[in-house]
Amino acid sequence: MTPTSPIDTMLMGTVITCDAERRVITDGAVAIAGGSILAVGKREELHLAYTAQRTIGGPRCTVMPGMIDCHSHLSQALVRSLIAHELPMIQRLYLPAEDAMSLNDVATSVRLCVSQLLRSGVTCVAETTATQSHEETILATLGEIGMRAIVARGSSDQSCHHESIYGQVSGTSSATLRSGEAERDLAHTAAFLDRYDPSGCSLIKGGVLASHLTGSSPHYVRLAAQLAEERGASFQVHVARDREEIEFCLAVLGARPLQVLADLGVLGPRFLAIHGILLTDVEARLLAESGGGLAHAPLECLNILNGVPPVARWRRAGVNVGLGCDNALNDGFEVMRATMIQQGALRAIPGYDPEHLPAEDILDMATSDAARAISWDHAIGSLEVGKQADAVVIDRDSPHLMSQQHPVVDLVRYGTRNEVRWVLVRGRVLVDDRELTTIDLDAVRSRAEEIAPRVAAVVSSRRYRSLSPSVNID
């Protein structure tokens, strides 16, 4: 008898690989050792080849790649409900609430947000820190938990003024450059990339952020893109998120946001446009031709109320689209379903097109395409030999997923976070039989319940609507 090779873990079930061929292996298995995937295939064959210290899953389970949140703000998990039904809200509500948080509060927010992500099968998050003083706490907390993350950092180098509609009769929008600030901040980013090598194999990778064209001057954007190119890092920019941004760019820079970025020569395969809600088809083609990606956060569209981008049309044009939570709802399944419902209601129904955005495309946007969008597809996003063992095991004993007929359709249309039973990041089990292994959820709950009302009190007077319930509860 041929001796078997020892391995750390064997995952068993219907294996949805999300590889280029979109292979689905019934009665399959994934062999894991040293944090990497050694083999993917039929369960019987892998059992003959390997002896696992631990076996996870079974015949009524589904094994899939860990989902990827292409855009988030981890320190906003205790802020997100405060902006409901309010526009505009970033400067008026989000940022003052964040500023009122202590670093211990921020650590609690990160633990809460990551708890939500992991419990829903998300194994990697793309973080763009809104408040510079929170960076080190966010990084330390992510490291403590063992979550995979790409953290893109950067700060503004100009002050901007957006003239109101009525003020445009006599005034105009403007920007005031803070001389030397771009060089100072990007030196900090360069040192950050030294610590979190974008081309390294650590769980946390560094990225470069020019947050938006209202706060980042063309000079900053060029230097930031150059740094990202030199270091092989993801280069991320919030683009065409709202009408005010486009108005500002037209008034101050003479073109729409993505056209400005194209004219600056900063688009390319490592470029990630965040949101892109109001991109035109012309701009989408520019993005596609450059090989750049788009982080689409469907639930944030409901917060912003500026539109819903035509995801399927842009994918057909060649734009690589990954899905993001943006902390609006930290749940990979809900983000997939929101994409299905929004695109279906706005485009499939009017076009009477049942194949407008198939389930396989939506799952790719949450896994393999998302990995490519954040320039990490060589290591994560699919279950393939040689890739990192970021995987999720789904329990199909739940009524939601009983009587499997089409594994991917069943998962995207009917799966929920309640069926997530095990989650692994680089082979380490972070959710074990539905329990978090590196986060004390009781402690997080206790701290969050103390922080939430304090943060709410900071912004309650700044809201247009009261935070009080709309009905009396006895």
C-alpha positions as CSV (number, residue, x, y, z in Angstrom):
1,M,0.0,0.0,0.0
2,T,1.3,3.4,-0.9
3,P,1.9,5.5,2.2
4,T,-0.1,8.7,2.6
5,S,1.4,12.2,3.1
6,P,0.6,14.0,6.3
7,I,-1.2,17.3,6.0
8,D,-2.8,19.8,8.4
9,T,-6.4,19.9,7.2
10,M,-8.8,18.3,4.8
11,L,-11.9,20.2,3.8
12,M,-14.7,18.1,2.4
13,G,-17.9,18.8,0.5
14,T,-19.1,20.1,-2.8
15,V,-16.1,22.3,-3.8
16,I,-16.8,25.5,-5.7
17,T,-13.3,26.4,-6.8
18,C,-14.0,29.9,-8.5
19,D,-11.0,29.1,-10.7
20,A,-10.8,30.2,-14.4
21,E,-12.9,27.1,-15.5
22,R,-15.4,27.7,-12.7
23,R,-15.0,24.0,-11.7
24,V,-17.5,22.6,-9.2
25,I,-16.4,19.2,-7.7
26,T,-19.2,17.1,-6.1
27,D,-18.0,14.9,-3.3
28,G,-14.8,16.9,-3.4
29,A,-12.0,17.8,-1.0
30,V,-9.2,20.4,-0.4
31,A,-5.9,19.4,1.1
32,I,-4.1,22.0,3.2
33,A,-0.6,22.1,4.7
34,G,1.5,25.0,5.9
35,G,-1.3,27.5,5.1
36,S,-1.4,26.6,1.4
37,I,-3.5,24.4,-0.8
38,L,-1.8,21.2,-1.8
39,A,-4.5,19.5,-3.8
40,V,-8.1,20.0,-4.9
41,G,-10.1,17.1,-6.3
42,K,-12.3,14.1,-5.5
43,R,-12.6,13.2,-1.8
44,E,-11.7,9.6,-2.4
45,E,-8.6,10.4,-4.3
46,L,-7.3,12.9,-1.8
47,H,-8.0,10.5,1.1
48,L,-5.8,7.9,-0.6
49,A,-3.0,10.5,-0.9
50,Y,-3.1,12.3,2.4
51,T,-3.6,11.8,6.1
52,A,-5.0,14.9,7.7
53,Q,-4.6,16.0,11.4
54,R,-8.1,17.4,11.1
55,T,-11.0,16.9,8.7
56,I,-13.6,19.6,8.3
57,G,-16.9,19.4,6.5
58,G,-18.7,16.4,5.0
59,P,-21.1,15.3,2.2
60,R,-23.7,17.9,3.1
61,C,-21.3,20.8,3.1
62,T,-20.1,23.3,0.5
63,V,-16.5,24.4,0.4
64,M,-15.8,27.8,-1.3
65,P,-13.0,30.4,-1.4
66,G,-13.1,33.1,1.3
67,M,-15.0,36.1,0.1
68,I,-13.2,39.4,-0.3
69,D,-14.5,42.8,0.8
70,C,-13.0,45.2,-1.8
71,H,-13.6,48.3,0.3
72,S,-14.3,49.2,3.9
73,H,-13.6,51.5,6.8
74,L,-13.1,49.4,9.8
75,S,-13.3,52.1,12.4
76,Q,-16.9,53.0,11.3
77,A,-18.6,49.8,12.5
78,L,-19.9,51.9,15.5
79,V,-20.9,54.9,13.3
80,R,-22.8,53.4,10.4
81,S,-26.3,53.6,11.8
82,L,-25.9,57.3,12.7
83,I,-25.9,58.3,9.0
84,A,-29.1,56.5,8.0
85,H,-31.6,58.7,6.2
86,E,-29.2,61.7,6.2
87,L,-27.5,63.4,3.2
88,P,-24.9,64.7,3.0
89,M,-23.3,62.8,5.9
90,I,-19.5,62.3,5.6
91,Q,-18.3,65.7,6.9
92,R,-21.3,66.3,9.0
93,L,-21.7,62.9,10.7
94,Y,-19.1,60.2,9.9
95,L,-15.9,62.1,10.5
96,P,-17.0,63.9,13.7
97,A,-18.2,60.6,15.1
98,E,-14.9,58.9,14.3
99,D,-13.0,61.8,15.8
100,A,-14.8,61.3,19.1
101,M,-13.6,57.7,19.4
102,S,-10.6,56.8,21.5
103,L,-8.1,54.3,20.2
104,N,-9.6,51.6,22.4
105,D,-13.0,52.5,20.8
106,V,-11.4,52.1,17.4
107,A,-10.0,48.6,18.4
108,T,-13.4,47.6,19.4
109,S,-14.9,48.8,16.1
110,V,-12.3,46.8,14.2
111,R,-13.1,43.6,16.2
112,L,-16.8,44.1,15.7
113,C,-16.5,44.7,12.0
114,V,-14.2,41.8,11.5
115,S,-16.5,39.6,13.6
116,Q,-19.3,40.4,11.2
117,L,-17.1,39.8,8.1
118,L,-15.7,36.5,9.3
119,R,-19.0,35.1,10.4
120,S,-20.4,35.8,6.9
121,G,-17.5,34.1,5.1
122,V,-15.3,37.1,4.3
123,T,-11.6,36.3,4.8
124,C,-10.0,39.5,3.4
125,V,-10.8,43.2,3.7
126,A,-9.5,46.2,1.7
127,E,-9.3,48.9,4.4
128,T,-9.0,52.6,3.5
129,T,-8.4,54.4,6.8
130,A,-10.4,57.6,7.0
131,T,-8.7,59.0,10.1
132,Q,-4.9,58.9,10.1
133,S,-4.5,58.7,13.9
134,H,-6.4,55.4,13.8
135,E,-4.0,53.6,11.4
136,E,-1.7,51.9,13.9
137,T,-4.6,50.7,16.1
138,I,-6.3,49.2,13.1
139,L,-3.2,47.4,12.0
140,A,-2.4,46.1,15.4
141,T,-5.9,44.8,15.9
142,L,-6.0,43.1,12.5
143,G,-2.7,41.4,13.3
144,E,-4.0,40.2,16.7
145,I,-7.1,38.7,15.0
146,G,-5.3,37.0,12.1
147,M,-7.6,38.6,9.4
148,R,-6.2,39.1,5.9
149,A,-6.2,42.7,4.8
150,I,-4.9,45.1,2.3
151,V,-4.6,48.5,4.0
152,A,-4.3,51.5,1.6
153,R,-3.2,54.6,3.4
154,G,-2.8,58.3,2.4
155,S,-3.9,61.7,3.5
156,S,-5.0,64.9,1.7
157,D,-2.7,67.6,0.6
158,Q,-5.2,70.3,-0.2
159,S,-8.3,72.1,1.2
160,C,-11.3,72.2,-1.0
161,H,-14.4,74.4,-1.2
162,H,-17.5,73.2,-2.9
163,E,-19.7,76.0,-3.9
164,S,-23.4,75.4,-3.3
165,I,-25.9,75.4,-6.1
166,Y,-27.2,78.9,-5.3
167,G,-23.7,80.2,-4.4
168,Q,-22.6,79.5,-7.9
169,V,-24.3,82.7,-9.1
170,S,-21.4,84.7,-7.7
171,G,-18.8,82.1,-6.5
172,T,-17.1,78.9,-7.7
173,S,-15.6,75.8,-6.2
174,S,-11.9,76.0,-5.4
175,A,-8.9,74.1,-3.9
176,T,-6.0,75.4,-1.9
177,L,-2.8,73.4,-2.0
178,R,-0.8,72.8,1.2
179,S,2.7,73.2,0.0
180,G,5.0,70.2,0.8
181,E,2.2,68.1,2.3
182,A,2.2,65.6,-0.6
183,E,5.9,64.8,-0.2
184,R,5.6,64.6,3.6
185,D,2.6,62.2,3.5
186,L,3.9,60.0,0.7
187,A,7.2,59.6,2.6
188,H,5.1,58.2,5.4
189,T,3.3,55.9,2.9
190,A,6.7,54.7,1.6
191,A,7.8,53.8,5.2
192,F,4.4,52.1,5.7
193,L,5.1,50.0,2.5
194,D,8.5,49.0,3.9
195,R,6.6,47.6,7.0
196,Y,3.8,46.0,5.0
197,D,5.4,44.9,1.7
198,P,2.8,44.8,-1.1
199,S,4.7,42.0,-2.8
200,G,5.3,40.0,0.4
201,C,3.5,37.0,1.8
202,S,2.2,38.5,5.1
203,L,-1.5,38.6,5.9
204,I,-1.4,42.4,5.8
205,K,-0.3,44.2,2.7
206,G,0.2,47.9,2.2
207,G,-1.5,49.9,-0.5
208,V,-1.5,53.5,-1.7
209,L,-4.5,55.7,-1.3
210,A,-5.3,59.1,-2.9
211,S,-8.6,59.2,-1.2
212,H,-10.5,61.5,-3.6
213,L,-9.8,64.4,-6.0
214,T,-11.4,66.9,-3.7
215,G,-8.6,66.3,-1.1
216,S,-5.8,65.0,-3.3
217,S,-4.2,67.4,-5.7
218,P,-3.0,66.3,-9.2
219,H,0.5,66.6,-7.9
220,Y,-0.3,64.2,-5.0
221,V,-2.1,61.8,-7.3
222,R,0.9,61.6,-9.7
223,L,3.4,61.0,-6.9
224,A,1.1,58.4,-5.2
225,A,0.7,56.5,-8.5
226,Q,4.4,56.5,-9.1
227,L,5.0,55.2,-5.6
228,A,2.4,52.4,-6.1
229,E,4.0,51.4,-9.4
230,E,7.5,51.4,-7.9
231,R,6.4,49.2,-5.0
232,G,4.0,47.0,-6.9
233,A,1.1,48.2,-4.7
234,S,-2.6,48.6,-5.2
235,F,-3.4,52.3,-5.9
236,Q,-6.9,53.2,-4.8
237,V,-9.1,56.3,-5.3
238,H,-12.7,57.1,-4.5
239,V,-14.0,58.0,-7.9
240,A,-17.4,59.4,-9.1
241,R,-19.0,58.6,-5.8
242,D,-21.4,61.6,-5.8
243,R,-22.6,64.6,-7.7
244,E,-20.6,67.1,-5.6
245,E,-17.3,65.4,-6.5
246,I,-18.1,65.6,-10.2
247,E,-19.2,69.2,-9.9
248,F,-16.0,70.0,-8.1
249,C,-13.8,68.3,-10.7
250,L,-15.6,70.0,-13.6
251,A,-15.2,73.4,-11.9
252,V,-11.6,73.1,-10.6
253,L,-10.0,70.5,-12.9
254,G,-11.9,70.9,-16.1
255,A,-13.1,67.3,-16.5
256,R,-15.0,64.5,-14.9
257,P,-13.0,62.6,-12.2
258,L,-12.0,59.5,-14.1
259,Q,-11.0,61.5,-17.1
260,V,-8.8,63.6,-14.9
261,L,-7.1,60.5,-13.6
262,A,-6.7,59.2,-17.2
263,D,-5.2,62.5,-18.3
264,L,-2.8,62.3,-15.3
265,G,-1.6,58.9,-16.6
266,V,-2.3,57.0,-13.4
267,L,-4.7,54.3,-14.6
268,G,-3.5,50.8,-14.9
269,P,-3.8,47.2,-13.7
270,R,-3.1,48.1,-10.1
271,F,-5.6,51.0,-10.1
272,L,-8.8,50.5,-8.1
273,A,-11.7,52.9,-8.6
274,I,-13.8,52.9,-5.4
275,H,-17.6,53.2,-6.1
276,G,-17.6,54.6,-9.6
277,I,-21.4,55.1,-9.2
278,L,-21.6,58.0,-11.7
279,L,-19.0,56.9,-14.2
280,T,-20.1,57.3,-17.8
281,D,-19.7,54.5,-20.4
282,V,-16.8,56.5,-21.9
283,E,-15.1,56.6,-18.5
284,A,-15.8,52.9,-17.9
285,R,-14.1,52.1,-21.2
286,L,-11.0,54.1,-20.1
287,L,-10.9,52.1,-17.0
288,A,-11.3,48.8,-18.9
289,E,-8.7,49.7,-21.4
290,S,-6.2,50.4,-18.6
291,G,-6.8,47.1,-16.9
292,G,-8.0,48.8,-13.8
293,G,-10.6,47.5,-11.4
294,L,-13.8,48.8,-9.7
295,A,-14.9,48.3,-6.1
296,H,-18.7,48.2,-6.2
297,A,-20.5,48.6,-2.9
298,P,-24.2,48.0,-3.7
299,L,-25.5,48.8,-0.2
300,E,-23.6,52.1,-0.1
301,C,-25.6,53.1,-3.2
302,L,-28.6,53.2,-0.9
303,N,-26.8,55.5,1.6
304,I,-25.6,57.9,-1.1
305,L,-28.7,57.8,-3.4
306,N,-26.7,59.0,-6.4
307,G,-27.3,56.0,-8.6
308,V,-26.5,52.3,-9.2
309,P,-23.8,51.6,-11.7
310,P,-24.6,49.2,-14.6
311,V,-22.3,46.4,-13.4
312,A,-23.0,43.8,-16.0
313,R,-22.6,46.3,-18.9
314,W,-19.2,47.4,-17.5
315,R,-18.1,43.8,-17.0
316,R,-18.9,43.1,-20.6
317,A,-16.8,46.2,-21.5
318,G,-13.8,44.7,-19.7
319,V,-14.0,46.4,-16.3
320,N,-12.9,44.0,-13.5
321,V,-15.5,44.5,-10.7
322,G,-15.1,43.3,-7.2
323,L,-17.8,43.7,-4.5
324,G,-17.3,45.7,-1.3
325,C,-19.3,46.1,1.9
326,D,-18.1,49.7,2.7
327,N,-19.2,48.9,6.3
328,A,-22.8,49.5,5.1
329,L,-23.5,45.8,5.9
330,N,-20.5,43.6,6.7
331,D,-21.9,40.5,5.2
332,G,-20.6,38.8,2.0
333,F,-23.9,37.0,1.3
334,E,-26.0,40.1,1.7
335,V,-23.7,42.1,-0.6
336,M,-24.0,39.4,-3.3
337,R,-27.8,39.4,-2.9
338,A,-28.0,43.2,-2.9
339,T,-26.1,43.1,-6.2
340,M,-28.5,40.5,-7.6
341,I,-31.6,42.4,-6.6
342,Q,-30.4,45.9,-7.5
343,Q,-29.2,44.9,-11.0
344,G,-32.2,42.7,-11.5
345,A,-34.7,45.4,-10.6
346,L,-33.0,48.2,-12.5
347,R,-31.8,46.3,-15.6
348,A,-32.9,42.7,-15.9
349,I,-36.6,43.4,-15.4
350,P,-36.8,46.4,-17.8
351,G,-34.8,44.4,-20.4
352,Y,-36.7,41.1,-19.7
353,D,-33.3,39.5,-19.5
354,P,-33.2,36.5,-17.1
355,E,-29.4,36.1,-17.8
356,H,-28.5,39.7,-17.2
357,L,-26.1,39.0,-14.3
358,P,-25.8,35.2,-13.6
359,A,-25.0,33.8,-10.2
360,E,-21.6,32.7,-11.3
361,D,-20.7,36.3,-12.2
362,I,-21.8,37.5,-8.8
363,L,-19.8,34.9,-7.0
364,D,-16.7,35.8,-9.1
365,M,-17.1,39.4,-8.1
366,A,-17.0,38.3,-4.4
367,T,-14.0,36.0,-4.9
368,S,-11.7,35.7,-7.9
369,D,-12.5,39.1,-9.5
370,A,-12.3,40.8,-6.1
371,A,-8.8,39.3,-5.6
372,R,-7.7,40.6,-9.0
373,A,-9.2,44.1,-8.2
374,I,-6.9,44.4,-5.1
375,S,-3.9,42.8,-6.9
376,W,-3.8,39.7,-4.8
377,D,-5.2,37.1,-7.2
378,H,-1.9,35.2,-7.3
379,A,-2.6,34.1,-3.7
380,I,-6.3,34.2,-2.9
381,G,-9.7,34.4,-4.5
382,S,-10.0,30.7,-5.7
383,L,-9.3,27.2,-4.5
384,E,-6.3,26.2,-6.5
385,V,-3.1,24.3,-5.8
386,G,-0.4,26.7,-4.6
387,K,-2.8,29.4,-3.4
388,Q,-3.2,30.4,0.3
389,A,-5.8,28.3,2.2
390,D,-8.5,31.0,2.6
391,A,-11.7,29.0,2.6
392,V,-15.2,28.8,3.9
393,V,-17.2,25.6,4.7
394,I,-21.0,26.0,4.4
395,D,-23.5,23.7,6.2
396,R,-26.1,22.6,3.8
397,D,-28.2,21.0,6.5
398,S,-29.9,24.3,6.9
399,P,-33.4,24.5,5.3
400,H,-32.1,27.4,3.1
401,L,-29.7,25.1,1.3
402,M,-31.3,21.6,1.4
403,S,-31.8,19.6,-1.8
404,Q,-28.9,21.0,-3.8
405,Q,-29.7,21.4,-7.5
406,H,-27.2,24.0,-8.7
407,P,-24.4,24.7,-6.2
408,V,-23.6,28.2,-7.2
409,V,-27.2,29.4,-7.8
410,D,-28.2,27.8,-4.4
411,L,-25.3,29.6,-2.7
412,V,-25.8,33.1,-4.2
413,R,-29.6,33.2,-4.2
414,Y,-30.4,31.4,-1.0
415,G,-27.3,31.1,1.2
416,T,-26.9,33.3,4.3
417,R,-24.3,33.9,7.0
418,N,-26.2,31.5,9.3
419,E,-24.9,28.6,7.2
420,V,-21.2,29.6,7.5
421,R,-19.7,27.0,9.9
422,W,-16.0,27.1,9.4
423,V,-13.7,29.9,8.1
424,L,-10.0,29.5,7.5
425,V,-7.4,32.2,6.7
426,R,-4.1,30.8,5.5
427,G,-5.1,27.5,6.9
428,R,-5.8,28.8,10.4
429,V,-9.4,28.3,11.6
430,L,-10.8,31.7,12.7
431,V,-14.4,30.5,12.8
432,D,-14.8,27.0,14.3
433,D,-18.2,25.5,14.2
434,R,-19.7,29.0,14.1
435,E,-17.5,30.3,17.0
436,L,-14.9,33.0,16.5
437,T,-11.5,31.7,17.8
438,T,-9.5,34.9,18.0
439,I,-12.1,37.4,19.1
440,D,-13.9,37.5,22.5
441,L,-17.3,38.4,21.2
442,D,-18.7,38.9,24.8
443,A,-16.0,41.5,25.5
444,V,-16.7,43.2,22.1
445,R,-20.4,43.3,22.9
446,S,-19.8,44.8,26.3
447,R,-17.5,47.5,25.0
448,A,-19.7,48.2,21.9
449,E,-22.7,48.8,24.1
450,E,-20.8,51.3,26.2
451,I,-19.3,53.1,23.1
452,A,-22.3,53.3,20.8
453,P,-24.5,55.7,22.8
454,R,-21.5,57.9,23.6
455,V,-20.6,58.2,19.9
456,A,-24.3,58.8,19.0
457,A,-24.5,61.7,21.5
458,V,-21.7,63.4,19.6
459,V,-23.6,63.7,16.4
460,S,-27.2,63.6,17.4
461,S,-27.5,67.4,17.3
462,R,-25.9,67.5,13.8
463,R,-28.5,65.3,12.3
464,Y,-31.5,66.6,10.4
465,R,-33.7,63.9,11.8
466,S,-33.9,62.8,15.4
467,L,-32.3,59.5,16.4
468,S,-35.4,58.7,18.4
469,P,-37.6,55.7,17.2
470,S,-40.4,56.7,14.9
471,V,-42.8,54.7,17.0
472,N,-43.3,54.4,20.8
473,I,-42.1,51.1,22.2
474,D,-43.7,50.1,25.5
